[in-house]
Amino acid sequence: MKKIEKKDIDQKVFDLYDAYAHNKMDRKEFIEKLSLYAVGGLTISSLLSFVLPNYENTIQVAAESQELHTETIEYESPKGGGKIKAQLSRPKGATGKLPGIVVVHENRGLNPHIADVARRGALAGFITIAPDALSPLGGYPGNDDDGRAMQRKRDRNEMLEDFIAAFEYLRNHKECTGHVGVVGFCFGGWISNMMAVKLKDLKAAVPFYGSQPPLELVPDINAPLLLHYAELDERVNAGWPAYEKALNQYDKEYIAYIYQNTNHGFHNDSTPRYDEAAAKLAWSRTIEFFKEELA
């Protein structure tokens, strides 16, 4: 069978996956609607294999990387879920304290991709913490379907408190300079926006295709923002014009990029929504932004 390539897939397939990944339909409905595109030699099985995440073959920085010191830690989140587990990573051989980054997962817990992204951040010269908001429920279950179902059981404002507590943990870590930023993806993008509202000492926030905070809270934003949006992400982008207007109205410091012909999730290299050029550009901009703002 011919290998499926991204160019062979109708955009509506990616839209279906986005709806499924964001709990707009269950797996049965997703497969039923996906079957409409199983034509021209494509099968349901091959389409599913193509659109669903492939973590095994896309890890860039292994958990066992000899260039990093990576460990699982636990911290207190008294206003959130109680005890939260997280991956803590920092480069080996670093001299002196390092600026910190809180890395916030999507709507399915700390899966292998986001843990990998956090290690990439550490490899770039930061101490990073990647919490698992599913910790109170036993942690990321090993697959995204169950992870999404578990995360729906938690209150998102309590989860916000978990990431705020991670910020405080990292800011006070003996190997951190105290200058800490946040980067988040999807659900984590919303968390990043909200942390910019809630934390006066946050030094930088980088939401990737994240929902915007309530407009009445924009005056409370303290941190400079680097905002990444995907051109084809109609769901999230619907809130951008009003957010942009409010940021300008209240003279907030921000840079926004909309990456042409990309889908929500374009930075996630474990799914076919991944756009290599846009992902590399957005990540390089993110690292440079943190180097400047966390100095």
Secondary structure, 3 states (H helix, E strand, C coil): CCCCCHHHCCHHHHHHHHHHHCCCCCHHHHHHHHHHHCCCCCCHHHHHHHHCCCCCCCCCCCCCCCCEEEEEEEEEECCCCEEEEEEEEEECCCCCCEEEEEEECCCCCCCHHHHHHHHHHHHCCCEEEEECCCHHHCCCCCCHHHHHHHHCCCCHHHHHHHHHHHHHHHHCCCCEEEEEEEEEECHHHHHHHHHHHHCCCCCEEEEECCCCCCHHHHHHCCCCEEEEEECCCHHHHCCHHHHHHHHHHCCCCEEEEEECCCCCCCCCCCCCCCCHHHHHHHHHHHHHHHHHHCC
